[in-house]
Amino acid sequence: MTANIRASMLPAYFDCARRAAAKQYRKEIEAAGFVLRETFPSVGATFGTASHAAGEFLLRHKAQNYSDASEAQALEIAMQNFTEETAEGVEWDDTTPNQNTATFQLRRVVSAIAAFSQRVMPKAVEMELRADAGDGFELTGKLDLLTVDEVVRDLKTGALHRPYQSQLGAYSLLARSSGEKVKAVAIDWIARTPKTKPQPPVQTESYPLEACEQAAFATVSRIKQDVIKFRSSGDPWAFPANPMTMMCGARFCPAHGTAFCNMHLKSNKEPK
């Protein structure tokens, strides 16, 4: 059985391996007899997907036509994507509490992405990459942007700026395994800000290439180890749980409140 390890799952894996496993390896876990919860996507994730759709449109147009595309068309694509992604429900947050706010924020973020697209020259956009990770595992990823100056760039949106070194490292390893040259890696971050605050431009953060690739390799190795252990034992503790994480809750985790993870449970008995 081949197991897929997605580059995008690497940064959060050590935050809670069990939550990550419940999302990525749901079929295997349920086949082992566990029942997992259904969760709605977070507004941060759906907003990011919609923003990426706009960015892909703008960057593909530039790569193919060597000119800037219509910002209005990009916004239309983002809005349609967001509507489709949230059609069955979404977990709103304090930064984006409703549809009207999301529309306002998407308009600003797409404008920031359009300005960003004018100052980069794409070599490849949304590259589907995969590589044999050994032991029946495959590393996969969709690289947002590889520029003509051989920089792997990943576009992120969010309320907070977070590091994604292992994901960048995975993209670099995947790109190099497909024959591309990679000189550097960077995150291009667009803040998802409240309506009352101004929209800042895209902020670019570069990271040490070697360290990112090392982080990716170490995380992939740990995921393989944990999955193999679970397959042989059926024990949820093959995937360490972290109840200290901010994401430990029914809103975010398919394992929360199930037999697959009892770390949330409170005893009704006094300790002896």
C-alpha positions as a printed Julia matrix, in Angstrom:
272×3 Matrix{Float64}:
   0.0    0.0     0.0
   1.43   3.35   -1.07
   0.99   6.23    1.37
   1.06   9.8     0.2
   3.01  12.38    2.21
   1.95  15.87    1.15
   4.49  18.67    1.39
   1.8   20.93    2.83
   1.23  18.63    5.82
   4.82  18.82    7.03
   4.88  22.14    8.96
   2.02  21.2    11.31
   2.95  17.56   11.79
   4.92  18.04   15.0
   2.21  20.36   16.38
   0.05  17.24   16.65
   0.93  14.14   14.68
  -2.39  12.49   15.52
  -4.45  15.36   14.14
  -2.32  15.41   10.99
  -2.71  11.63   10.6
  -6.47  11.81   11.1
  -6.67  14.27    8.23
  -4.19  12.68    5.83
  -4.65   8.97    6.55
  -8.34   8.92    7.39
  -9.15   5.87    5.24
  -6.41   3.77    6.82
  -7.43   4.8    10.33
 -11.09   4.06    9.7
 -10.18   0.72    8.08
  -8.46  -0.14   11.37
 -11.81   0.23   13.15
 -11.8    3.85   14.32
 -14.57   6.34   13.6
 -13.43   9.89   12.96
 -15.44  13.09   13.08
 -16.42  15.27   10.15
 -15.15  18.84   10.37
 -15.87  21.99    8.43
 -12.93  23.72    6.73
 -11.58  26.78    8.49
 -12.07  30.18    6.89
  -8.28  30.55    6.9
  -7.89  27.46    4.72
 -10.71  28.35    2.32
  -9.53  31.95    2.09
  -6.05  30.68    1.28
  -7.37  28.36   -1.43
  -9.32  31.21   -3.03
  -6.31  33.52   -2.89
  -4.15  30.84   -4.49
  -6.65  30.48   -7.33
  -6.33  34.2    -8.05
  -2.55  34.04   -7.79
  -2.38  31.06  -10.14
  -4.45  32.92  -12.74
  -2.27  36.04  -12.55
   1.05  34.18  -12.6
   0.07  31.72  -15.35
  -1.01  34.6   -17.55
   2.31  36.31  -17.01
   4.28  33.12  -17.67
   2.4   32.47  -20.91
   1.91  36.01  -22.19
   4.72  37.99  -20.52
   2.16  40.58  -19.47
  -0.02  41.34  -16.46
  -3.52  39.86  -16.31
  -6.77  41.5   -15.25
  -7.1   42.01  -11.52
 -10.88  42.02  -11.9
 -10.8   38.55  -13.48
  -8.53  37.31  -10.71
 -10.98  38.6    -8.09
 -13.88  36.91   -9.84
 -11.98  33.6    -9.8
 -11.16  34.01   -6.1
 -14.76  34.79   -5.18
 -16.13  31.84   -7.14
 -13.58  29.52   -5.52
 -14.39  30.81   -2.03
 -18.12  30.33   -2.61
 -17.59  26.75   -3.77
 -15.21  25.89   -0.9
 -17.6   27.2     1.76
 -20.85  25.93    0.23
 -21.25  23.12    2.78
 -20.12  25.14    5.77
 -17.07  26.9     7.15
 -15.59  27.73   10.55
 -15.41  31.54   10.69
 -12.93  33.25   13.0
 -12.48  36.64   14.65
 -10.56  38.07   11.68
 -13.12  36.89    9.12
 -16.45  36.45   10.96
 -18.81  36.39    7.95
 -19.22  36.37    4.18
 -19.31  40.15    3.8
 -15.98  40.52    5.59
 -14.46  37.73    3.51
 -15.51  39.49    0.3
 -13.96  42.75    1.46
 -10.73  41.03    2.48
 -10.46  38.99   -0.71
 -10.71  42.15   -2.78
  -7.75  43.65   -0.88
  -5.68  40.47   -0.89
  -6.16  39.87   -4.63
  -5.04  43.44   -5.25
  -1.88  42.77   -3.21
  -1.24  39.55   -5.16
  -1.7   41.41   -8.45
   0.93  43.95   -7.41
   3.25  41.12   -6.37
   2.81  39.28   -9.68
   4.08  42.33  -11.53
   7.52  42.07   -9.93
   8.28  38.36  -10.39
   8.92  36.38  -13.56
   7.53  32.84  -13.4
   9.3   29.85  -14.87
   6.64  27.41  -13.64
   3.34  27.9   -11.82
   1.45  25.33   -9.7
   3.84  22.5   -10.58
   2.45  19.06   -9.66
   5.44  17.18   -8.27
   5.97  13.72   -6.81
   8.9   11.57   -5.81
   9.49   8.13   -4.34
  10.16   8.56   -0.61
  11.03   4.91   -0.07
   9.32   2.09    1.88
   6.11   2.46   -0.1
   5.73   6.19    0.49
   5.48   9.0    -2.02
   6.2   12.67   -1.39
   3.9   14.96   -3.36
   3.32  18.67   -3.62
   2.04  21.48   -5.78
   4.68  24.18   -6.02
   3.13  27.65   -6.24
   5.93  29.34   -8.13
   9.4   28.68   -9.48
  10.92  31.85  -10.86
  13.34  32.22  -13.75
  16.06  33.05  -11.22
  15.55  29.56   -9.69
  13.78  30.57   -6.48
  11.06  28.33   -5.02
   8.33  30.65   -3.72
   5.23  29.72   -1.75
   2.3   32.1    -1.43
   0.65  32.18    1.99
  -2.26  34.1     3.44
  -3.22  34.2     7.08
  -3.98  36.17   10.2
  -0.51  35.33   11.55
   2.84  34.97    9.79
   4.09  31.44   10.45
   7.25  29.63    9.36
   6.97  26.88    6.77
  10.57  25.7     6.43
   9.82  21.99    6.07
   7.24  22.63    3.34
   9.66  24.83    1.44
  12.32  22.17    1.83
   9.98  19.52    0.45
   9.2   21.67   -2.58
  12.9   22.2    -3.16
  13.64  18.48   -2.93
  10.74  17.7    -5.26
  11.78  20.35   -7.78
  15.38  19.16   -7.81
  14.3   15.52   -8.15
  12.38  16.54  -11.29
  15.48  18.14  -12.8
  14.96  21.78  -11.82
  17.69  23.9   -10.28
  16.89  25.61   -6.98
  19.05  28.41   -5.61
  16.79  29.71   -2.84
  13.4   29.34   -1.13
  11.02  32.0     0.14
   7.54  32.6     1.57
   5.46  35.43    0.12
   2.97  36.21    2.85
  -0.19  38.29    2.55
  -1.86  39.21    5.83
  -5.57  38.51    6.21
  -6.29  41.61    8.25
  -9.49  42.85    9.93
 -11.57  45.35    7.95
 -10.58  48.11   10.37
  -6.87  47.76    9.56
  -5.08  48.65    6.31
  -3.96  45.9     3.97
  -0.16  45.6     3.92
   1.65  44.53    0.74
   3.1   41.07    0.24
   5.94  40.4     2.67
   8.74  38.1     1.5
  10.77  36.01    3.91
  13.72  33.93    2.7
  14.97  30.86    4.57
  18.24  28.87    4.47
  17.82  26.29    1.71
  19.86  23.51    3.33
  18.08  23.84    6.68
  14.69  23.71    4.97
  15.58  20.54    3.09
  16.9   18.97    6.29
  13.66  19.84    8.09
  11.65  18.29    5.26
  13.72  15.11    5.23
  13.47  14.69    9.03
   9.71  15.26    9.03
   9.09  12.85    6.16
  11.2   10.23    7.96
   9.13  10.65   11.13
   5.83  10.4     9.27
   6.97   7.19    7.6
   8.04   5.77   10.96
   4.7    6.62   12.58
   2.56   5.24    9.75
   4.53   1.99    9.63
   4.18   1.61   13.4
   0.41   2.22   13.23
  -0.01  -0.32   10.44
   1.71  -2.98   12.51
   0.08  -2.19   15.86
  -3.18  -0.37   15.22
  -2.26   1.78   18.22
  -3.23   5.47   18.0
  -0.12   6.26   20.03
   1.92   5.49   16.95
   0.99   9.12   16.26
   1.89  11.26   19.32
  -0.91  13.57   20.44
  -0.44  17.13   21.66
  -3.39  18.39   23.73
  -1.43  21.61   24.39
  -1.83  22.78   20.81
  -4.21  25.63   20.06
  -5.8   23.37   17.43
  -6.89  20.7    19.93
 -10.66  20.92   19.64
 -13.72  19.61   17.86
 -13.63  22.51   15.38
 -10.24  21.57   13.99
  -9.52  17.88   14.62
 -11.31  14.82   13.18
  -9.89  12.7    16.03
 -11.16  14.92   18.84
 -13.82  13.2    20.93
 -13.28   9.78   19.31
 -11.69   6.52   20.39
  -8.71   7.41   18.23
  -7.76  10.19   20.66
  -8.8   10.25   24.32
  -6.5   13.1    25.35
  -9.48  15.46   25.58
 -11.34  13.26   28.08
 -11.7   14.28   31.71
 -12.13  11.75   34.47
 -15.19  12.01   36.72
 -13.39  10.17   39.48
 -11.17  11.65   42.14
  -7.59  10.39   42.05
  -6.84   7.74   44.68
